[in-house]
Amino acid sequence: MQRLPLKSDFLLYFSPVGGRVPGLTKLRRSIHPPEQHKENIVTQLESSVAAPRTAAITFSRTAVIVVSAYAGAQMLSDVASLKIGIVLGLAVDMGTFIYPITFTLRDVAHKILGKRHVRTLIIMAAIINLVMAGYLAWVAGVPSDPAWGLGDSFSAILGPVWRIVIASIIAEVVSELLDTEVYHWFVTKVTTRYQWARVLVSNAVSVPIDSFIFAVGAFGPLPGLANSPLSLPWPVVWQIFLFNLAVKFAVTLVSLPLIYTAPDPDWNQREEADR
């Protein structure tokens, strides 16, 4: 004897001998899952809708090395610039031999991270150098243990570092942000070929500006700074500027191969991401 379906039951039949038709019970359960299973499905759907999708952020080993080297070279060059040496008969701050490599490192970082993140890198490097200058100025002002005997020398050397750092920060932010724009313009408007050319063009604009701002700001006998221990006669300041210019362009040529350590991205996609 057959029975009609009961409410929500899906074709629940009984055989003539009273047994259920094989397989229909499993089919019914799949269409009408248990309440606990229903709750799990609803929870999963709500979670997938409520949770925003975020792109995974990954950093290559090259990116970590480049960013670390950039920040380290910035700090090292600021401290080394406290020493004014004589090289080839010309006065030069000794940070000049380290600092120029930051321009090529910035170009490599641009390839890996994009223009927007490189701007952040430049600003953060400036903040780190400013914190370093403030800390060293405080350390130089702390009374020294008489048994040490080097307190006056330490304060005399590292005390004025604030002027070096401030001049360096202004020169760095102005020149490297400009370098970023020129580099980005070259790869998006001129050509993505000839990677060495984009480095030379961007550095040809940024290096002279950087050298001028730094030499005048750090060592020029400016109003209010004429009695500073770092203030030098203008002829010496121009020597520092010219030597900086020559060394930075030479280091640019030597460091050109670094630009090939990172693969070129899809610049069309990168430009969209930077907007």
C-alpha positions in Angstrom: 0.0 0.0 0.0 1.4 3.5 -1.0 1.1 6.7 1.1 1.0 10.3 -0.2 4.0 12.6 0.7 3.8 14.0 4.3 4.3 17.8 4.4 7.9 18.6 3.7 9.0 15.0 3.1 10.4 14.5 -0.4 8.6 11.6 -1.9 8.8 9.4 1.2 7.4 6.1 0.0 6.8 2.9 1.7 7.1 -0.4 -0.1 4.1 -2.8 -0.3 5.6 -4.7 2.6 6.1 -1.5 4.7 9.8 -0.9 4.1 11.3 2.4 2.8 12.6 2.5 -0.7 16.5 2.3 -0.5 18.3 5.6 -1.1 15.4 7.9 -0.6 16.2 8.5 3.0 19.7 9.7 2.1 18.3 11.9 -0.6 15.8 13.5 1.9 18.6 14.2 4.3 20.7 15.9 1.6 17.8 18.2 0.7 16.7 18.8 4.3 20.1 18.8 6.2 20.0 18.6 10.0 19.7 21.9 11.9 23.3 21.9 13.0 24.5 21.5 9.4 22.2 24.4 8.4 23.8 26.6 11.0 27.3 25.8 9.8 26.4 26.7 6.2 24.8 30.0 7.3 27.8 30.8 9.5 30.3 30.1 6.6 28.2 32.2 4.2 28.0 35.1 6.6 31.7 35.0 7.3 32.6 35.0 3.7 30.4 38.0 3.1 31.4 40.0 6.2 35.1 39.4 6.0 36.7 41.8 3.5 39.1 40.2 1.1 42.7 41.5 1.6 45.5 40.9 -0.8 48.4 39.0 0.6 51.4 41.2 1.1 54.7 39.5 0.4 58.2 40.9 0.5 61.1 39.4 -1.5 64.5 39.0 0.0 65.7 41.6 -2.5 63.2 44.1 -1.1 64.3 43.6 2.5 68.0 44.0 1.5 67.4 47.1 -0.5 65.3 48.9 2.1 67.7 48.0 4.9 70.7 49.1 2.8 69.0 52.4 1.9 68.3 53.3 5.6 71.7 52.1 6.7 73.5 54.1 4.0 71.5 57.2 5.0 72.6 57.0 8.6 76.2 56.1 7.9 76.7 59.0 5.5 75.2 61.5 8.0 77.7 60.5 10.7 80.6 60.2 8.3 79.9 63.7 7.0 81.1 65.1 10.3 84.6 64.5 9.1 85.9 67.0 6.5 88.8 65.4 4.7 91.2 66.4 1.8 90.9 64.1 -1.2 92.9 65.0 -4.4 93.6 68.4 -2.9 89.9 69.2 -2.4 87.8 69.5 0.8 85.1 66.9 1.0 82.8 65.6 3.7 83.5 61.9 4.1 79.9 60.8 3.8 80.0 61.7 0.1 81.4 58.2 -0.7 78.5 56.4 0.8 75.4 58.6 0.3 75.3 58.5 -3.6 74.5 54.8 -3.6 71.1 55.6 -2.0 69.9 57.1 -5.3 70.4 53.8 -7.1 69.0 51.9 -4.2 66.0 54.1 -4.3 65.6 53.3 -8.0 65.7 49.5 -7.2 63.2 50.0 -4.5 61.0 51.8 -7.0 61.0 48.8 -9.2 60.1 46.4 -6.3 57.7 48.5 -4.2 56.3 51.2 -6.5 56.2 55.0 -6.3 53.8 55.2 -3.4 55.8 52.9 -1.1 59.1 54.5 -2.1 57.8 57.9 -1.0 57.0 56.3 2.4 60.6 54.9 2.5 62.1 58.3 1.8 60.0 60.0 4.6 60.7 57.2 7.1 64.5 57.4 6.4 64.3 61.1 7.1 62.4 60.5 10.4 65.0 57.8 11.5 67.8 60.2 10.8 66.1 63.0 12.7 65.6 60.7 15.7 69.3 59.7 15.5 70.3 63.4 15.5 68.1 64.1 18.5 69.4 61.2 20.4 73.1 61.9 19.7 72.5 65.5 20.7 71.0 64.4 24.0 73.8 61.9 24.6 76.4 64.6 23.9 74.8 66.8 26.5 74.8 64.2 29.3 77.6 64.8 31.8 80.5 62.3 31.3 82.1 60.1 33.8 85.4 61.9 34.7 87.2 58.5 34.6 86.3 58.1 30.9 88.2 61.2 29.7 86.7 61.4 26.2 83.5 63.3 27.1 84.6 66.6 25.6 85.8 65.0 22.4 82.6 63.0 22.0 80.4 66.1 22.5 82.5 68.2 20.2 82.2 65.6 17.4 78.7 64.3 17.7 77.1 67.4 19.2 76.8 69.3 15.9 75.4 66.3 14.0 72.0 67.9 14.1 73.0 70.4 11.5 74.4 67.7 9.2 71.2 65.7 9.6 68.8 68.5 9.1 70.7 69.7 5.9 70.8 66.0 4.8 67.1 65.5 5.4 66.1 68.6 3.5 68.4 67.7 0.6 67.3 64.0 0.7 63.6 64.6 0.7 63.7 67.3 -2.0 66.1 65.5 -4.3 64.9 61.9 -3.9 61.2 62.8 -4.2 62.2 64.6 -7.4 64.2 61.5 -8.4 61.2 59.4 -7.9 59.0 61.6 -10.1 61.6 61.7 -12.9 62.2 57.9 -12.7 58.5 57.2 -12.8 58.0 59.7 -15.7 60.8 57.9 -17.7 59.4 54.4 -17.3 55.8 55.4 -18.0 56.1 58.1 -20.6 59.5 57.5 -22.4 60.4 53.8 -22.4 60.8 50.8 -20.2 63.9 49.7 -22.1 67.4 50.7 -21.2 67.2 50.6 -17.4 70.6 52.2 -17.1 69.2 55.3 -19.0 66.4 55.8 -16.5 68.9 55.8 -13.6 71.2 58.3 -15.3 68.4 60.6 -16.3 66.8 60.7 -12.8 70.2 61.1 -11.1 71.2 63.8 -13.5 68.3 65.9 -12.1 68.4 65.0 -8.5 72.2 64.8 -7.7 73.0 68.4 -8.4 70.0 69.6 -6.3 71.0 67.3 -3.5 74.6 68.4 -3.5 73.8 72.1 -3.5 71.2 72.0 -0.7 73.5 69.8 1.5 76.7 71.7 1.0 75.2 75.1 1.7 72.9 73.9 4.5 75.5 71.9 6.4 78.7 74.0 5.9 77.7 77.4 4.6 78.2 80.4 7.0 74.5 81.2 6.9 72.9 83.9 9.0 72.8 82.8 12.6 75.2 79.9 11.9 78.4 81.9 11.2 79.9 80.8 14.5 78.9 77.1 14.2 81.9 74.8 14.3 80.7 73.3 11.0 80.6 76.7 9.2 83.3 77.0 6.5 84.4 79.8 4.2 82.4 80.0 1.0 85.3 78.9 -1.3 85.6 75.7 0.8 81.8 75.2 0.6 81.9 75.3 -3.2 84.8 72.8 -3.2 82.6 70.5 -1.2 79.8 71.0 -3.6 81.9 70.3 -6.7 83.6 67.3 -5.2 80.2 66.0 -4.0 78.9 66.3 -7.6 81.9 64.5 -9.1 81.9 61.7 -6.6 78.1 61.2 -6.8 78.1 60.9 -10.5 81.1 58.5 -10.3 79.3 56.3 -7.7 76.2 56.4 -9.9 78.1 54.9 -12.8 79.7 52.3 -10.6 76.4 51.3 -9.0 74.4 51.1 -12.2 74.5 47.2 -12.3 72.4 47.3 -9.1 69.3 48.3 -11.1 69.4 44.8 -12.7 69.2 43.0 -9.4 65.4 43.2 -9.4 63.1 42.3 -12.4 61.1 45.0 -14.1 57.4 45.0 -13.1 54.4 45.5 -15.4 54.6 49.3 -15.3 51.0 49.8 -16.6 49.7 47.8 -13.6 52.1 49.5 -11.3 50.9 52.9 -12.4 47.3 51.9 -11.7 48.3 50.7 -8.3 50.1 54.0 -7.5 47.1 56.1 -8.3 
